[in-house]
């Protein structure tokens, strides 16, 4: 296949780079596993033991809310649903060592309030109540969680309950949690906005969000803390600065203060030393190619979606692109039809491989045009 090597013009659309500097390694952390991800590209900026299976504790509730918002989006549930609180859900919260919303057995509670009880108050009782309402049982809801995890590519996660209480076979990883947070922000932004709320009062009991970053850094708008003696102190967090969003996940830190410090250190590192740049807009031409047997003789080949990459701030001039497009191109060609791939590399590292598609349809030409193009094709002109 013909290849397009190093689009020099690309550099004109990239941000100017200040004096060249080397990017330092990620800051030393006490977390036993961590990931820093750019939300726009999904690229990992820094990581340690990203695929190590660990107890996710109450970070599990991010999946609980994700599944709940999936059901709401599909009109299988509503924020206005009145949920009957079972004894099992109530009992999940009577242990004073557990996080709870303080719901009462036999009462009817709006699903919207229960979701705030899960997200802001980290209520285990609310988690069980929502699981029972949406699936009939925690086991049934866990199946829904695992199906969602499979759809999101969370290959090292398995859920057994909605609250995150330790249970055999209940695990996730820093990398999978970052994928989940990214999906939640992308798929259900209105629901995700609840993660930025600092407090919620229910049953005349006012409780504060345990994510201390919400008070320490105005750019942070989520996400979720977790702790059990098995998991250690954990925190998934996300922040937006100058229109750019990063996601950090730290697992297994020794204290609430440390999970906050580790998370902030990761976020600061990513914002300071890396940029996300747009290489092509959706539908923008990457290359114009000859077409044989069509109503027109040329076709612009581009990308179905905008192409962004995350790179160190001094590295934009080290990007290269390789376009591989099938040859020859013969009509008819449908708009959006896949015609090849575009590979983005930073030095020798492959950052992205994206499909190249036809930016418009090319109908088959008339008989005379097809005959002429058949000769051109045979002669290679």
C-alpha positions in Angstrom: 0.0 0.0 0.0 1.2 3.5 -0.7 2.3 5.3 2.4 2.3 9.0 3.5 5.3 9.7 5.6 5.8 12.6 8.0 3.3 15.4 7.3 5.6 18.4 7.8 2.6 20.7 7.5 1.2 19.1 10.7 3.7 21.2 12.8 1.9 24.4 11.7 -1.2 23.4 13.7 0.6 22.3 16.8 1.2 24.7 19.7 4.5 26.5 19.8 7.1 24.8 22.0 9.2 26.8 24.5 12.8 26.1 25.0 13.4 22.4 24.8 13.4 20.6 28.1 13.3 17.0 29.2 10.2 15.7 30.9 11.0 14.4 34.4 9.7 11.0 35.6 6.4 10.9 37.4 6.7 12.1 41.1 7.4 9.4 43.7 4.2 8.2 45.3 3.2 5.9 48.2 0.3 4.4 46.2 0.8 0.7 45.5 -0.8 1.1 42.1 -1.7 4.2 40.1 -2.6 5.5 36.7 -2.7 9.0 35.2 -4.9 9.3 32.0 -5.7 12.0 29.6 -9.5 11.9 29.3 -9.6 13.2 25.7 -7.3 10.6 24.2 -7.4 7.8 26.7 -3.6 7.8 26.7 -1.7 6.9 29.9 0.7 9.5 31.0 2.1 7.7 34.1 1.4 4.4 35.6 2.6 1.8 38.2 1.1 -1.7 38.4 -1.9 -0.5 36.3 -3.2 -4.1 35.8 -2.7 -5.4 39.3 -6.0 -6.8 40.6 -6.9 -5.2 43.9 -10.0 -4.6 46.1 -11.5 -1.3 44.8 -13.4 -0.7 48.0 -16.0 2.1 47.6 -14.6 3.2 44.2 -16.9 0.3 43.1 -19.7 2.8 43.5 -18.6 4.6 40.3 -19.7 1.4 38.5 -22.8 1.3 40.5 -23.8 4.8 39.5 -22.7 4.2 35.9 -25.1 1.2 35.6 -27.8 3.2 37.2 -27.4 6.1 34.7 -27.4 3.5 31.9 -30.8 2.3 33.1 -32.1 5.8 33.4 -30.9 6.7 29.9 -32.6 3.6 28.5 -35.9 4.7 30.2 -35.9 1.6 32.3 -35.6 3.7 35.4 -36.2 7.4 36.4 -34.6 9.7 38.9 -38.2 10.1 40.3 -38.6 6.4 41.0 -39.7 5.7 44.6 -37.5 2.9 45.9 -38.8 0.7 48.7 -36.0 0.2 51.3 -35.6 -3.5 52.2 -34.4 -4.8 55.5 -31.3 -6.1 53.7 -30.5 -2.6 52.4 -31.1 -1.0 55.8 -29.0 -3.6 57.6 -26.1 -2.9 55.2 -25.9 0.5 56.9 -26.5 -0.2 60.6 -22.8 -1.2 61.2 -21.3 2.0 62.4 -18.0 1.2 60.7 -19.6 1.4 57.3 -20.5 4.4 55.2 -24.2 4.9 55.1 -27.0 7.2 54.0 -29.2 6.5 57.0 -32.2 5.3 55.0 -35.0 3.5 57.0 -36.4 0.1 56.3 -39.9 0.2 54.7 -39.6 3.8 53.5 -39.8 5.1 49.9 -36.8 7.1 48.8 -36.4 8.8 45.4 -33.8 7.2 43.2 -32.2 10.6 42.7 -31.6 10.9 46.5 -30.2 7.3 46.6 -27.7 8.2 43.9 -26.6 11.2 45.9 -26.3 8.9 48.9 -24.1 6.6 46.9 -21.9 9.3 45.2 -21.6 12.0 47.9 -22.1 10.1 51.1 -20.7 6.7 49.9 -23.7 4.9 51.4 -23.5 1.2 51.4 -27.1 1.0 52.3 -28.1 3.2 49.3 -26.0 1.0 47.0 -27.9 -2.1 48.0 -31.2 -0.3 47.7 -30.4 0.8 44.1 -29.1 -2.7 43.2 -32.3 -4.3 44.4 -34.5 -1.7 42.7 -32.8 -2.1 39.3 -32.0 -5.8 39.3 -34.0 -7.4 42.0 -30.9 -8.5 44.0 -27.3 -7.6 44.4 -26.3 -10.7 42.5 -28.4 -9.7 39.6 -27.0 -6.2 39.7 -23.5 -7.5 39.9 -24.2 -9.3 36.6 -25.2 -5.9 35.1 -22.0 -4.4 36.4 -19.9 -7.1 34.9 -21.6 -6.7 31.6 -20.9 -3.0 31.6 -17.3 -3.7 32.5 -16.9 -6.0 29.5 -18.4 -3.4 27.2 -16.0 -0.8 28.5 -12.9 -3.0 28.0 -12.3 -3.4 31.7 -10.5 -6.7 31.2 -9.2 -7.1 34.8 -12.3 -6.3 36.8 -15.0 -8.4 38.3 -17.8 -7.2 40.7 -19.7 -9.2 43.2 -21.6 -6.4 45.0 -22.7 -2.8 44.5 -21.0 -1.2 47.6 -17.4 -2.4 47.3 -17.4 -4.4 50.5 -14.6 -7.0 50.4 -15.8 -10.2 48.8 -14.0 -13.1 47.1 -13.8 -12.5 43.4 -14.5 -8.7 43.7 -11.6 -6.8 42.1 -10.5 -4.1 39.7 -7.3 -2.3 38.7 -6.1 1.3 38.5 -6.2 1.1 34.7 -9.7 -0.3 34.5 -11.0 2.3 37.0 -9.5 5.1 34.9 -11.4 3.6 31.9 -14.6 3.6 33.9 -14.2 7.2 35.1 -13.5 8.3 31.5 -16.7 6.5 30.3 -18.8 7.9 33.0 -17.7 11.5 32.2 -18.3 10.9 28.4 -21.5 8.9 28.6 -23.4 10.5 31.5 -22.0 14.0 32.2 -25.1 15.2 34.0 -24.9 12.3 36.4 -21.1 12.7 36.7 -21.7 16.3 37.9 -23.0 14.9 41.2 -19.5 13.8 42.0 -18.5 17.5 42.4 -21.1 18.1 45.2 -19.4 18.6 48.5 -22.3 17.6 50.8 -25.7 16.1 50.9 -28.3 16.0 53.7 -30.8 13.2 54.0 -33.0 12.3 57.0 -31.7 15.6 58.6 -28.2 14.2 58.6 -25.6 16.3 56.8 -22.6 14.4 55.4 -19.7 15.7 53.5 -18.0 14.3 50.4 -14.8 12.4 51.5 -12.9 13.6 48.4 -10.7 16.3 50.0 -9.5 17.4 46.6 -12.8 19.1 46.1 -11.8 21.6 48.7 -8.1 21.8 47.9 -8.2 22.4 44.1 -11.0 24.2 42.3 -10.2 22.3 39.0 -11.2 19.0 40.6 -14.8 17.9 40.0 -14.7 14.2 41.2 -14.5 11.4 41.7 -14.6 8.8 44.5 -12.7 7.7 47.6 -12.5 4.1 48.9 -11.1 2.4 52.0 -11.1 -1.0 53.6 -8.3 -2.6 55.6 -7.7 -4.9 52.6 -7.6 -2.1 49.9 -5.9 0.7 51.8 -6.9 4.3 51.1 -7.8 4.8 47.4 -9.0 7.7 45.3 -10.1 8.2 41.7 -10.0 11.9 40.8 -10.5 14.1 37.8 -9.7 17.7 37.0 -10.1 20.2 34.2 -7.6 23.0 33.6 -7.7 25.2 30.5 -10.2 23.0 28.9 -8.2 19.8 29.3 -9.2 16.9 31.6 -7.0 14.4 33.3 -8.0 11.4 35.4 -5.9 9.9 38.2 -6.4 6.7 40.2 -4.3 5.9 43.2 -4.8 2.6 45.1 -3.4 1.3 48.3 -2.1 4.4 50.0 -1.5 4.4 53.8 -3.8 7.3 54.8 -6.5 9.7 53.6 -4.0 12.5 53.5 -1.6 10.5 51.3 -4.2 9.5 48.8 -5.0 13.2 48.4 -1.4 14.2 48.1 -0.6 11.4 45.6 -3.6 12.3 43.4 -2.7 16.0 43.4 0.9 15.3 42.6 -0.1 13.1 39.6 -2.6 15.7 38.3 -0.1 18.6 38.6 2.5 16.5 36.8 0.3 15.7 33.9 -1.0 19.3 33.4 2.5 20.8 33.7 4.5 18.5 31.5 2.1 17.2 28.9 -0.2 18.6 26.2 -3.1 17.2 24.2 -3.0 18.4 20.6 -5.5 18.0 17.8 -3.9 16.7 14.6 -7.1 16.5 12.5 -10.7 17.5 12.9 -13.4 15.0 12.1 -13.8 14.7 8.4 -10.7 16.7 7.6 -8.7 15.5 4.7 -5.5 13.6 5.4 -4.7 12.9 1.8 -6.3 13.2 -1.6 -6.2 10.0 -3.7 -7.1 9.1 -7.3 -10.3 7.2 -7.8 -11.0 4.9 -10.8 -14.4 4.3 -12.4 -16.2 7.0 -10.5 -18.2 10.2 -11.2 -15.2 12.0 -9.9 -11.5 11.3 -10.2 -10.2 12.2 -6.8 -11.3 11.6 -3.2 -10.3 13.2 0.1 -9.5 10.5 2.7 -9.8 11.5 6.3 -10.9 10.5 9.8 -14.4 9.9 11.1 -13.6 11.5 14.4 -11.2 14.2 15.5 -7.7 12.8 16.1 -6.0 14.0 19.3 -2.8 12.8 20.9 -1.2 13.4 24.3 2.6 14.2 24.2 5.3 15.7 26.3 5.3 19.5 25.9 8.7 19.5 24.1 7.9 16.6 21.8 5.5 17.8 19.1 8.3 18.0 16.5 9.0 14.3 17.1 5.6 13.2 15.9 5.3 11.3 12.6 2.4 10.0 10.7 2.0 7.0 8.4 -1.1 6.7 6.2 -1.7 3.3 4.6 -4.5 3.5 2.0 -5.7 0.6 -0.1 -4.8 0.9 -3.8 -6.3 1.3 -6.3 -9.5 3.0 -5.1 -12.3 2.0 -7.4 -15.9 3.3 -7.4 -18.5 3.0 -6.0 -17.2 4.1 -2.6 -19.6 4.9 0.2 -19.2 7.9 2.5 -17.4 6.7 5.7 -16.2 3.5 4.0 -12.9 2.4 5.6 -10.0 2.8 3.2 -6.9 2.4 5.3 -5.2 3.4 8.6 -3.3 6.3 10.0 -0.6 5.6 12.5 0.7 8.3 14.8 4.2 7.8 16.3 6.3 9.6 18.8 9.8 8.6 17.9 9.5 4.8 17.7 6.5 4.6 20.0 3.1 4.1 18.4 0.5 6.4 20.0 -2.6 5.8 17.9 -3.8 3.7 15.0 -7.0 5.1 13.5 -9.1 4.1 10.5 -9.0 6.4 7.4 -12.4 6.7 5.7 -13.9 8.3 2.6 -15.0 11.8 3.5 -17.8 11.6 0.8 -19.4 9.1 -1.5 -18.1 8.4 -5.0 -20.8 6.9 -7.2 -19.9 4.8 -10.1 -19.3 6.8 -13.3 -20.8 6.4 -16.7 -19.7 3.7 -19.2 -17.3 6.0 -21.0 -15.7 7.2 -17.8 -15.3 3.6 -16.6 -13.7 2.5 -19.9 -11.2 5.4 -19.8 -10.3 4.7 -16.2 -9.9 1.0 -16.9 -7.2 1.9 -19.4 -5.6 4.4 -17.0 -5.6 1.7 -14.3 -4.0 -0.8 -16.6 -1.3 1.7 -17.6 -0.8 2.8 -14.0 -1.6 6.5 -14.7 
